[in-house]
């Protein structure tokens, strides 16, 4: 019987996913608030403390950091040595991990630096040859459909999910490092910058037609391009955005109505009303 470990801060869609997993024969292990949510909805779930034999300690700073969790995530079922260790220490394999993290960016603080969540995500993603890891509620439906149809999550899907998992952890760590940089005294130029960017818009091409392009935005930020509406014409290219940005910035330097013509972000003509 396959096993799923569910431990999420954002409960969006988790009840539907858990019900679907239960219906197709998964044993569900869960922790804390996630377990309470599932049990309240009548979905059978084993509390993680019953698996590890250790309750949450240190004000829930230590919940999932246990060999029976990480052994189940990192074990290679094709390795006799791994199987021997699992048998000796009573470790069961975990086939599916569903985790999302404390929302550090919403209210940065030491207590919102998630430890157990990223550790589980990294372990499952490393072992994606044997474990599927889901960090985005948007993937619940597709993963559940694949399990219902094929009885397993495909290799390609596991690899994609692992990539998304590592990207999520990298973005999370970048937020934390940036928070520490902002609180550092006397150094406005830190030794390194840790950026996390999300693709917001595909572009027809880059600065030149033979180049690829897309518009990315730093996580947690908003650009005026997010509110722009294209009323006609072809899909925008990077050069269209580059030129528009330059023209917009220049025309706003004038008090009177003005017109600006740019080419590759270089002003080629400027006219002012009157």
C-alpha positions as a Markdown table, in Angstrom:
| # | Residue | x | y | z |
|---|---|---|---|---|
| 1 | Unk | 0.0 | 0.0 | 0.0 |
| 2 | Unk | 1.6 | 3.3 | -1.0 |
| 3 | Unk | 2.1 | 6.0 | 1.6 |
| 4 | Unk | 1.7 | 9.8 | 1.3 |
| 5 | Unk | 3.1 | 12.3 | 3.8 |
| 6 | Unk | 1.0 | 15.5 | 3.9 |
| 7 | Unk | 2.3 | 18.6 | 5.9 |
| 8 | Unk | 1.1 | 21.9 | 4.6 |
| 9 | Unk | 0.7 | 25.5 | 5.9 |
| 10 | Unk | -1.6 | 26.5 | 3.1 |
| 11 | Unk | -4.5 | 24.1 | 3.3 |
| 12 | Unk | -6.0 | 25.0 | -0.1 |
| 13 | Unk | -7.1 | 21.9 | -1.9 |
| 14 | Unk | -5.5 | 19.5 | 0.7 |
| 15 | Unk | -8.8 | 17.9 | 1.8 |
| 16 | Unk | -9.8 | 17.1 | -1.8 |
| 17 | Unk | -6.3 | 15.7 | -2.5 |
| 18 | Unk | -6.3 | 13.6 | 0.6 |
| 19 | Unk | -9.7 | 12.2 | -0.1 |
| 20 | Unk | -8.6 | 11.2 | -3.6 |
| 21 | Unk | -5.5 | 9.6 | -2.3 |
| 22 | Unk | -7.4 | 7.6 | 0.3 |
| 23 | Unk | -9.9 | 6.5 | -2.3 |
| 24 | Unk | -7.1 | 5.0 | -4.5 |
| 25 | Unk | -5.5 | 3.1 | -1.6 |
| 26 | Unk | -2.9 | 5.5 | -0.1 |
| 27 | Unk | -2.0 | 5.4 | 3.6 |
| 28 | Unk | -1.9 | 9.0 | 4.7 |
| 29 | Unk | 0.6 | 10.3 | 7.3 |
| 30 | Unk | 0.2 | 13.9 | 8.5 |
| 31 | Unk | 1.3 | 16.3 | 11.2 |
| 32 | Unk | -0.2 | 19.0 | 13.4 |
| 33 | Unk | -2.8 | 21.2 | 11.8 |
| 34 | Unk | -2.9 | 19.2 | 8.6 |
| 35 | Unk | -3.8 | 16.0 | 10.5 |
| 36 | Unk | -6.5 | 17.8 | 12.4 |
| 37 | Unk | -7.9 | 19.2 | 9.2 |
| 38 | Unk | -8.1 | 15.8 | 7.5 |
| 39 | Unk | -9.5 | 14.0 | 10.5 |
| 40 | Unk | -12.2 | 16.8 | 10.9 |
| 41 | Unk | -13.3 | 16.0 | 7.4 |
| 42 | Unk | -13.5 | 12.3 | 8.1 |
| 43 | Unk | -10.4 | 11.4 | 6.1 |
| 44 | Unk | -8.2 | 8.7 | 7.9 |
| 45 | Unk | -4.8 | 10.0 | 8.7 |
| 46 | Unk | -2.0 | 8.7 | 10.9 |
| 47 | Unk | -0.5 | 11.4 | 13.1 |
| 48 | Unk | 3.3 | 11.7 | 12.4 |
| 49 | Unk | 4.0 | 11.4 | 16.1 |
| 50 | Unk | 2.5 | 7.9 | 16.1 |
| 51 | Unk | 5.0 | 7.0 | 13.3 |
| 52 | Unk | 8.1 | 8.5 | 14.9 |
| 53 | Unk | 7.1 | 7.8 | 18.5 |
| 54 | Unk | 8.1 | 11.4 | 19.3 |
| 55 | Unk | 5.7 | 14.3 | 19.7 |
| 56 | Unk | 6.4 | 17.8 | 18.4 |
| 57 | Unk | 8.9 | 19.5 | 20.7 |
| 58 | Unk | 10.5 | 22.9 | 21.3 |
| 59 | Unk | 7.3 | 24.8 | 20.5 |
| 60 | Unk | 6.9 | 22.8 | 17.3 |
| 61 | Unk | 10.4 | 23.7 | 16.0 |
| 62 | Unk | 11.1 | 20.0 | 15.8 |
| 63 | Unk | 8.2 | 18.0 | 14.3 |
| 64 | Unk | 9.4 | 16.1 | 11.2 |
| 65 | Unk | 13.1 | 15.9 | 11.7 |
| 66 | Unk | 13.4 | 12.2 | 12.4 |
| 67 | Unk | 15.0 | 9.2 | 10.8 |
| 68 | Unk | 11.6 | 7.5 | 10.3 |
| 69 | Unk | 10.6 | 10.5 | 8.1 |
| 70 | Unk | 13.8 | 11.2 | 6.2 |
| 71 | Unk | 14.8 | 7.5 | 6.0 |
| 72 | Unk | 11.4 | 6.9 | 4.3 |
| 73 | Unk | 12.0 | 9.8 | 1.9 |
| 74 | Unk | 15.6 | 9.0 | 1.0 |
| 75 | Unk | 15.6 | 5.3 | 0.8 |
| 76 | Unk | 16.4 | 3.6 | -2.5 |
| 77 | Unk | 14.1 | 0.6 | -2.8 |
| 78 | Unk | 16.5 | -1.1 | -5.2 |
| 79 | Unk | 19.4 | -1.0 | -2.7 |
| 80 | Unk | 19.7 | -4.1 | -0.4 |
| 81 | Unk | 21.6 | -2.1 | 2.1 |
| 82 | Unk | 18.9 | 0.5 | 2.3 |
| 83 | Unk | 16.2 | -2.2 | 2.7 |
| 84 | Unk | 18.2 | -3.8 | 5.5 |
| 85 | Unk | 18.5 | -0.5 | 7.3 |
| 86 | Unk | 14.8 | 0.2 | 6.9 |
| 87 | Unk | 13.9 | -3.3 | 8.2 |
| 88 | Unk | 16.3 | -2.9 | 11.2 |
| 89 | Unk | 15.0 | 0.5 | 12.3 |
| 90 | Unk | 11.3 | 0.0 | 11.3 |
| 91 | Unk | 11.3 | 2.6 | 8.6 |
| 92 | Unk | 8.5 | 2.6 | 6.0 |
| 93 | Unk | 9.0 | 4.0 | 2.5 |
| 94 | Unk | 7.2 | 7.2 | 1.6 |
| 95 | Unk | 6.0 | 7.5 | -2.0 |
| 96 | Unk | 4.4 | 10.9 | -2.2 |
| 97 | Unk | 5.2 | 14.1 | -0.2 |
| 98 | Unk | 3.0 | 17.1 | -0.2 |
| 99 | Unk | 4.5 | 20.1 | 1.6 |
| 100 | Unk | 4.3 | 23.9 | 1.5 |
| 101 | Unk | 6.2 | 26.3 | 3.7 |
| 102 | Unk | 5.6 | 28.9 | 6.3 |
| 103 | Unk | 4.9 | 32.2 | 4.5 |
| 104 | Unk | 8.1 | 33.9 | 5.5 |
| 105 | Unk | 7.8 | 36.8 | 3.1 |
| 106 | Unk | 4.3 | 37.8 | 4.5 |
| 107 | Unk | 5.8 | 38.5 | 7.9 |
| 108 | Unk | 9.5 | 38.0 | 8.1 |
| 109 | Unk | 10.7 | 36.7 | 11.5 |
| 110 | Unk | 12.9 | 34.0 | 13.0 |
| 111 | Unk | 9.8 | 31.9 | 13.9 |
| 112 | Unk | 8.6 | 31.8 | 10.3 |
| 113 | Unk | 11.9 | 30.4 | 9.0 |
| 114 | Unk | 10.7 | 26.9 | 8.2 |
| 115 | Unk | 13.2 | 24.1 | 8.9 |
| 116 | Unk | 11.3 | 20.8 | 8.7 |
| 117 | Unk | 9.4 | 21.6 | 5.5 |
| 118 | Unk | 12.4 | 22.5 | 3.4 |
| 119 | Unk | 14.3 | 19.5 | 4.7 |
| 120 | Unk | 11.5 | 17.1 | 3.6 |
| 121 | Unk | 11.2 | 18.9 | 0.3 |
| 122 | Unk | 14.9 | 18.6 | -0.5 |
| 123 | Unk | 15.0 | 15.0 | 0.6 |
| 124 | Unk | 12.1 | 14.0 | -1.5 |
| 125 | Unk | 13.3 | 16.0 | -4.5 |
| 126 | Unk | 16.8 | 14.4 | -4.3 |
| 127 | Unk | 15.1 | 11.0 | -4.3 |
| 128 | Unk | 12.7 | 11.9 | -7.1 |
| 129 | Unk | 13.5 | 8.6 | -8.9 |
| 130 | Unk | 11.4 | 7.0 | -6.2 |
| 131 | Unk | 9.4 | 9.7 | -4.5 |
| 132 | Unk | 7.1 | 12.4 | -5.9 |
| 133 | Unk | 7.2 | 15.8 | -4.2 |
| 134 | Unk | 4.4 | 18.4 | -4.5 |
| 135 | Unk | 4.9 | 22.0 | -3.3 |
| 136 | Unk | 2.3 | 23.8 | -5.4 |
| 137 | Unk | -1.5 | 23.2 | -4.8 |
| 138 | Unk | -1.9 | 23.8 | -8.5 |
| 139 | Unk | -0.3 | 20.3 | -9.0 |
| 140 | Unk | -2.7 | 18.4 | -6.8 |
| 141 | Unk | -5.2 | 17.8 | -9.6 |
| 142 | Unk | -2.7 | 16.7 | -12.3 |
| 143 | Unk | -0.9 | 14.4 | -9.8 |
| 144 | Unk | -4.1 | 12.8 | -8.6 |
| 145 | Unk | -5.3 | 12.3 | -12.1 |
| 146 | Unk | -2.0 | 10.6 | -13.1 |
| 147 | Unk | -2.2 | 8.3 | -10.0 |
| 148 | Unk | -5.8 | 7.4 | -10.9 |
| 149 | Unk | -5.0 | 6.7 | -14.5 |
| 150 | Unk | -1.6 | 5.1 | -14.3 |
| 151 | Unk | -1.3 | 4.0 | -10.7 |
| 152 | Unk | 2.0 | 6.0 | -10.3 |
| 153 | Unk | 3.5 | 9.4 | -11.0 |
| 154 | Unk | 5.5 | 9.2 | -14.2 |
| 155 | Unk | 9.3 | 9.8 | -14.3 |
| 156 | Unk | 8.9 | 13.0 | -16.3 |
| 157 | Unk | 6.4 | 14.4 | -13.8 |
| 158 | Unk | 8.5 | 13.4 | -10.8 |
| 159 | Unk | 11.5 | 15.2 | -12.4 |
| 160 | Unk | 9.4 | 18.3 | -13.1 |
| 161 | Unk | 8.0 | 18.3 | -9.6 |
| 162 | Unk | 11.6 | 17.9 | -8.2 |
| 163 | Unk | 12.8 | 20.9 | -10.2 |
| 164 | Unk | 9.9 | 23.0 | -8.9 |
| 165 | Unk | 10.6 | 21.8 | -5.4 |
| 166 | Unk | 14.3 | 22.9 | -5.5 |
| 167 | Unk | 13.2 | 26.2 | -7.1 |
| 168 | Unk | 10.8 | 26.8 | -4.3 |
| 169 | Unk | 13.4 | 26.2 | -1.7 |
| 170 | Unk | 15.9 | 28.4 | -3.5 |
| 171 | Unk | 13.4 | 31.2 | -3.6 |
| 172 | Unk | 12.5 | 30.7 | 0.1 |
| 173 | Unk | 16.2 | 30.9 | 1.1 |
| 174 | Unk | 16.7 | 34.0 | -1.0 |
| 175 | Unk | 13.9 | 35.7 | 0.9 |
| 176 | Unk | 15.5 | 34.9 | 4.2 |
| 177 | Unk | 19.0 | 36.0 | 3.0 |
| 178 | Unk | 17.6 | 39.3 | 1.7 |
| 179 | Unk | 15.8 | 39.9 | 5.0 |
| 180 | Unk | 19.1 | 39.4 | 6.9 |
| 181 | Unk | 20.8 | 41.8 | 4.4 |
| 182 | Unk | 18.2 | 44.4 | 5.0 |
| 183 | Unk | 18.8 | 44.2 | 8.8 |
| 184 | Unk | 22.6 | 44.4 | 8.6 |
| 185 | Unk | 24.1 | 47.6 | 10.0 |
| 186 | Unk | 26.6 | 49.7 | 8.1 |
| 187 | Unk | 26.7 | 47.8 | 4.8 |
| 188 | Unk | 24.2 | 48.8 | 2.1 |
| 189 | Unk | 26.1 | 46.6 | -0.5 |
| 190 | Unk | 26.1 | 43.0 | 0.8 |
| 191 | Unk | 28.7 | 40.5 | -0.4 |
| 192 | Unk | 26.1 | 38.8 | -2.5 |
| 193 | Unk | 22.6 | 39.3 | -3.9 |
| 194 | Unk | 20.1 | 36.5 | -3.8 |
| 195 | Unk | 17.4 | 36.9 | -6.4 |
| 196 | Unk | 14.3 | 34.9 | -7.0 |
| 197 | Unk | 12.4 | 35.7 | -10.2 |
| 198 | Unk | 9.1 | 34.4 | -11.6 |
| 199 | Unk | 8.2 | 34.4 | -15.3 |
| 200 | Unk | 5.3 | 36.7 | -15.8 |
| 201 | Unk | 5.0 | 37.0 | -19.6 |
| 202 | Unk | 6.3 | 35.1 | -22.6 |
| 203 | Unk | 7.8 | 37.4 | -25.3 |
| 204 | Unk | 7.9 | 37.0 | -29.0 |
| 205 | Unk | 11.7 | 37.3 | -29.0 |
| 206 | Unk | 14.5 | 39.1 | -27.2 |
| 207 | Unk | 16.3 | 42.3 | -28.2 |
| 208 | Unk | 16.8 | 40.7 | -31.7 |
| 209 | Unk | 14.6 | 38.2 | -33.5 |
| 210 | Unk | 17.1 | 35.4 | -33.2 |
| 211 | Unk | 17.1 | 35.7 | -29.4 |
| 212 | Unk | 14.5 | 34.2 | -27.0 |
| 213 | Unk | 12.9 | 36.4 | -24.4 |
| 214 | Unk | 10.5 | 36.5 | -21.4 |
| 215 | Unk | 9.6 | 39.0 | -18.7 |
| 216 | Unk | 10.5 | 38.0 | -15.2 |
| 217 | Unk | 9.6 | 39.7 | -11.9 |
| 218 | Unk | 11.2 | 39.5 | -8.5 |
| 219 | Unk | 9.1 | 37.5 | -6.1 |
| 220 | Unk | 6.7 | 39.7 | -4.0 |
| 221 | Unk | 7.1 | 42.7 | -6.4 |
| 222 | Unk | 4.7 | 44.2 | -8.9 |
| 223 | Unk | 5.5 | 46.0 | -12.2 |
| 224 | Unk | 3.4 | 48.5 | -14.0 |
| 225 | Unk | 3.6 | 46.0 | -16.9 |
| 226 | Unk | 1.3 | 43.8 | -14.8 |
| 227 | Unk | -1.5 | 46.4 | -15.2 |
| 228 | Unk | -0.8 | 47.1 | -18.9 |
| 229 | Unk | -3.4 | 46.0 | -21.5 |
| 230 | Unk | -2.4 | 45.2 | -25.0 |
| 231 | Unk | -5.3 | 46.1 | -27.3 |
| 232 | Unk | -4.0 | 44.8 | -30.6 |
| 233 | Unk | -1.0 | 43.7 | -32.7 |
| 234 | Unk | 1.5 | 40.9 | -32.3 |
| 235 | Unk | 2.7 | 39.4 | -29.1 |
| 236 | Unk | 5.2 | 41.8 | -27.5 |
| 237 | Unk | 9.0 | 41.3 | -27.8 |
| 238 | Unk | 11.6 | 42.2 | -25.2 |
| 239 | Unk | 12.5 | 45.1 | -27.5 |
| 240 | Unk | 8.9 | 46.4 | -27.3 |
| 241 | Unk | 9.1 | 46.4 | -23.5 |
| 242 | Unk | 12.6 | 47.9 | -23.5 |
| 243 | Unk | 11.6 | 50.8 | -25.8 |
| 244 | Unk | 8.3 | 51.4 | -24.1 |
| 245 | Unk | 10.0 | 51.6 | -20.7 |
| 246 | Unk | 12.5 | 54.1 | -22.0 |
| 247 | Unk | 9.9 | 56.2 | -23.8 |
| 248 | Unk | 7.6 | 56.2 | -20.7 |
| 249 | Unk | 10.4 | 57.3 | -18.4 |
| 250 | Unk | 11.5 | 60.1 | -20.7 |
| 251 | Unk | 8.0 | 61.5 | -21.5 |
| 252 | Unk | 7.3 | 61.7 | -17.8 |
| 253 | Unk | 10.2 | 64.2 | -17.3 |
| 254 | Unk | 8.1 | 66.8 | -19.1 |
| 255 | Unk | 5.3 | 68.8 | -17.5 |
| 256 | Unk | 3.5 | 69.5 | -20.8 |
| 257 | Unk | 2.1 | 66.8 | -23.1 |
| 258 | Unk | 5.1 | 65.2 | -25.0 |
| 259 | Unk | 5.9 | 62.6 | -27.6 |
| 260 | Unk | 9.0 | 60.5 | -27.6 |
| 261 | Unk | 10.4 | 58.2 | -30.3 |
| 262 | Unk | 12.9 | 55.6 | -29.3 |
| 263 | Unk | 14.9 | 52.9 | -31.1 |
| 264 | Unk | 16.6 | 50.2 | -29.0 |
| 265 | Unk | 15.9 | 52.4 | -25.9 |
| 266 | Unk | 17.7 | 55.4 | -27.5 |
| 267 | Unk | 15.6 | 58.6 | -27.9 |
| 268 | Unk | 15.5 | 59.5 | -31.6 |
| 269 | Unk | 13.0 | 62.3 | -31.3 |
| 270 | Unk | 11.2 | 64.3 | -28.7 |
| 271 | Unk | 8.4 | 66.8 | -29.2 |
| 272 | Unk | 6.6 | 68.9 | -26.6 |
| 273 | Unk | 3.1 | 70.4 | -27.1 |
| 274 | Unk | 3.1 | 74.1 | -27.9 |
